[in-house]
Amino acid sequence: MKRLFFRRRPKKAIFLGDLEKAVMEVLWEEAPLSGREVHARVYRRHKVALTTVLTILERLQKKGMIKKEGGKKVYIFRPLI
C-alpha cells in the first residue's frame, strides 16, 4: 500500500513503498539514528538486509524526506518532514 506525502511545496507528490514507509516510521519515532540502528528496528517486521535499508535511506534522501549527516564513522539520519 503506497502512502502519499507532500513536500513543503505541494506541487509534487511523493509516493512511499512499504519499506520506505517502515523506515520513515522508525525515523519519526526514534530519530536521529544510524543506518545500522534503522536496520535493527525495521528488521523486526521486515526481514531485509542491511544494504537494502541503506539503499532505502539513500532514496529517501534523494526524495528530500530525510537528512544524512556525517558522524565520526557513520552517517546519522533524521526526518525532514
C-alpha positions as CSV (number, residue, x, y, z in Angstrom):
1,M,0.0,0.0,0.0
2,K,1.5,3.3,-1.0
3,R,1.1,6.4,1.0
4,L,1.1,9.9,-0.3
5,F,3.1,12.7,1.3
6,F,3.8,16.2,0.2
7,R,6.9,18.3,0.5
8,R,6.8,21.8,1.7
9,R,5.7,22.9,-1.7
10,P,2.7,20.6,-2.5
11,K,3.3,20.7,-6.3
12,K,4.9,17.3,-6.4
13,A,3.6,14.3,-4.6
14,I,5.9,11.7,-3.1
15,F,4.9,8.1,-3.1
16,L,6.3,5.7,-0.5
17,G,6.5,1.9,-0.8
18,D,6.1,-0.4,2.2
19,L,9.7,-0.5,3.2
20,E,10.1,3.3,2.7
21,K,7.1,3.8,4.9
22,A,8.5,1.4,7.6
23,V,11.9,3.3,7.6
24,M,10.1,6.7,7.9
25,E,8.0,5.4,10.8
26,V,11.2,4.3,12.6
27,L,12.8,7.7,12.0
28,W,9.7,9.6,13.1
29,E,9.6,7.7,16.3
30,E,13.3,7.5,17.3
31,A,15.4,9.9,15.2
32,P,18.3,10.5,14.9
33,L,19.6,7.0,14.1
34,S,22.5,5.4,12.2
35,G,21.8,3.1,9.2
36,R,22.5,0.0,11.4
37,E,20.1,1.2,14.1
38,V,17.4,1.8,11.5
39,H,18.0,-1.7,10.1
40,A,17.8,-3.3,13.5
41,R,14.3,-1.7,14.1
42,V,13.0,-2.4,10.6
43,Y,14.3,-6.0,10.6
44,R,11.9,-6.8,13.4
45,R,8.9,-6.6,11.0
46,H,10.6,-6.9,7.6
47,K,13.4,-9.4,7.2
48,V,15.6,-7.4,4.9
49,A,19.4,-7.0,4.5
50,L,21.3,-4.0,5.8
51,T,22.2,-3.0,2.3
52,T,18.5,-2.9,1.4
53,V,17.8,-0.5,4.3
54,L,20.8,1.7,3.3
55,T,19.5,1.9,-0.3
56,I,16.1,2.9,1.0
57,L,17.7,5.6,3.1
58,E,19.6,7.0,0.1
59,R,16.4,7.0,-1.9
60,L,14.5,8.9,0.8
61,Q,17.3,11.4,1.0
62,K,17.0,12.0,-2.8
63,K,13.3,12.5,-2.4
64,G,14.0,15.1,0.2
65,M,12.4,13.3,3.1
66,I,15.4,12.7,5.3
67,K,18.7,14.4,6.0
68,K,22.0,12.5,6.1
69,E,24.6,13.9,8.4
70,G,28.2,12.8,8.7
71,G,29.1,11.4,12.0
72,K,32.5,10.3,13.2
73,K,32.4,6.9,11.5
74,V,28.8,6.5,10.5
75,Y,26.1,8.6,8.9
76,I,23.2,9.8,11.0
77,F,19.7,10.1,9.5
78,R,16.8,12.3,10.6
79,P,13.5,13.1,9.0
80,L,12.8,16.4,7.4
81,I,9.0,16.1,7.3
